[in-house]
Amino acid sequence: MKKFIGVLMITTAFAVSGFSQELNSKGEPIAKNEQNSPVDLKPGEKITRGAALDKTARKVDFEKVLKEPSKFADKTVAVSGVIVRSCKKEGCWMEMAAKEGGKSVRVTFGDHAFFIPLNAAGMKVKAQGVFKTKTLSKEHVDHLINDDGAKFDNRNADGTVTEVSFDAAGVELTKQ
């Protein structure tokens, strides 16, 4: 009987730990991998994630895009700046500004196509992708704020957010 109770307790412990696994915004287990592992870069050292950056891509001024985002919507462009903050669980998004203290946009990486290191905040970034304007559901906004540390300047009355974002196909990160 003691063996049975011992086995039952161990089985229950494993079952409970399996159910308590953290999930990402898609309801899937949080990805822990080489891409989002913290890195210890030396100043000037670079790492890349996603597709290689195309040197011929149209470079645009980040702040100019934010003034008239519709002019750049759905056009592949290259931007550069600094990572203001990033997802604290998976490294599946970041907020990027042209410079420290500047206005930022959330940068996603396709449908979790790649990740950045969890300690990427403060690094310089070059990114290639597409600007988009979309409305995020209240639930998604709450998740990004409460679980991942995102910040939004303006929430709509219903809790949604209409945001200009950047969907990156590839990024190059450099330690400052």
C-alpha positions in Angstrom: 0.0 0.0 0.0 2.9 2.4 0.8 4.5 1.7 -2.6 1.1 2.4 -4.3 0.7 5.7 -2.5 4.3 6.6 -3.2 3.9 5.9 -6.9 0.6 7.8 -7.0 2.2 10.8 -5.4 5.1 10.8 -7.9 2.7 10.4 -10.8 0.6 13.2 -9.5 3.6 15.5 -9.1 4.7 14.9 -12.7 1.1 15.5 -14.0 0.7 18.7 -12.1 4.1 20.0 -13.3 3.1 19.2 -16.9 -0.2 21.2 -16.5 1.6 24.2 -15.0 3.8 24.7 -18.1 3.8 28.3 -19.2 2.1 29.0 -22.6 2.7 31.7 -25.2 0.1 34.0 -26.7 -0.9 31.2 -29.1 -1.6 28.8 -26.2 1.5 26.7 -27.0 4.3 25.8 -24.6 6.9 28.6 -24.3 9.8 28.0 -26.7 13.1 27.7 -25.0 15.9 27.4 -27.6 19.3 28.6 -28.7 17.8 31.7 -30.5 16.2 33.2 -27.3 18.9 32.1 -24.9 20.6 35.2 -23.3 23.8 36.2 -25.0 26.9 37.9 -23.8 28.1 39.9 -26.7 31.2 42.1 -26.7 30.7 45.8 -27.9 30.4 45.8 -31.7 29.7 42.0 -31.9 26.7 41.1 -34.1 24.2 38.2 -34.2 21.5 37.6 -36.8 18.1 36.0 -36.6 15.7 35.1 -39.4 16.5 35.8 -43.1 19.7 37.5 -44.1 19.4 41.2 -44.6 19.3 42.3 -48.3 21.9 45.1 -48.8 19.7 46.4 -51.7 16.5 46.8 -49.6 15.2 50.4 -49.5 16.4 52.1 -46.3 13.8 54.4 -44.7 14.0 56.8 -41.8 12.2 55.2 -38.9 10.7 58.5 -37.6 9.6 59.5 -41.1 7.6 56.2 -41.3 5.9 56.9 -38.0 4.7 60.3 -39.3 3.0 58.7 -42.4 2.8 54.9 -41.9 0.3 54.4 -44.8 3.0 55.5 -47.3 5.1 52.5 -46.3 2.4 49.9 -45.6 3.1 46.5 -47.1 6.4 47.5 -48.7 9.6 45.7 -47.8 12.0 48.2 -46.2 15.1 48.3 -44.0 15.2 50.3 -40.7 17.6 50.7 -37.9 17.5 51.8 -34.3 17.6 50.4 -30.8 15.7 47.8 -28.9 13.6 49.5 -26.2 12.2 46.3 -24.7 11.4 42.8 -25.8 9.2 39.8 -24.9 10.4 38.5 -21.5 9.2 34.9 -22.0 10.2 33.9 -25.6 11.9 36.8 -27.3 9.1 36.6 -29.9 8.7 40.4 -30.3 10.6 43.6 -29.5 9.9 47.3 -29.4 12.2 49.3 -31.6 12.9 53.1 -31.6 15.1 55.2 -33.9 17.1 56.2 -30.7 16.9 55.9 -26.9 13.8 57.7 -25.6 12.2 57.9 -29.1 8.8 56.7 -30.2 8.8 53.0 -30.6 6.9 50.3 -32.6 6.4 46.7 -31.8 8.4 44.4 -34.1 7.1 40.8 -34.7 8.9 38.0 -36.4 6.3 36.4 -38.7 4.3 33.8 -36.9 7.1 33.1 -34.4 9.4 32.3 -37.3 12.4 33.2 -35.1 13.3 34.6 -31.7 15.7 37.1 -30.3 17.7 36.7 -27.0 15.7 37.5 -23.9 18.4 40.1 -22.9 18.3 42.0 -26.3 16.9 45.2 -24.8 19.4 48.0 -25.3 21.1 46.5 -28.4 21.3 48.3 -31.7 19.2 46.6 -34.4 18.9 46.6 -38.2 15.7 45.0 -39.4 14.1 44.2 -42.7 10.4 43.7 -43.2 7.0 45.4 -43.6 5.1 48.1 -41.7 1.5 47.3 -40.9 -1.3 49.0 -39.1 -3.7 46.7 -37.3 -6.1 46.5 -34.4 -5.2 44.1 -31.6 -7.9 42.5 -29.5 -8.3 43.4 -25.9 -7.3 39.9 -24.9 -4.1 40.1 -26.9 -3.3 43.6 -25.6 -3.8 42.4 -22.0 -1.5 39.4 -22.6 1.2 41.6 -24.1 1.0 44.0 -21.2 0.5 41.6 -18.3 2.7 38.7 -19.4 5.3 40.2 -21.6 5.8 43.8 -20.4 4.6 45.6 -23.5 3.5 49.2 -23.3 0.9 50.9 -25.4 0.4 54.7 -25.6 -3.3 54.7 -26.6 -5.9 52.0 -25.8 -9.2 52.3 -27.5 -12.3 52.6 -25.3 -13.1 48.8 -25.7 -9.5 47.9 -24.6 -8.2 47.2 -28.1 -5.2 48.9 -29.6 -4.7 50.2 -33.1 -1.0 50.0 -33.7 1.6 50.6 -36.3 3.9 47.6 -36.2 6.8 46.1 -38.1 6.9 42.5 -39.2 10.5 41.6 -39.6 11.8 38.9 -41.9 15.3 39.2 -40.5 17.2 41.2 -37.9 20.9 42.0 -37.0 21.6 42.8 -33.4 24.7 44.6 -32.2 25.9 45.2 -28.6 26.4 49.0 -28.1 
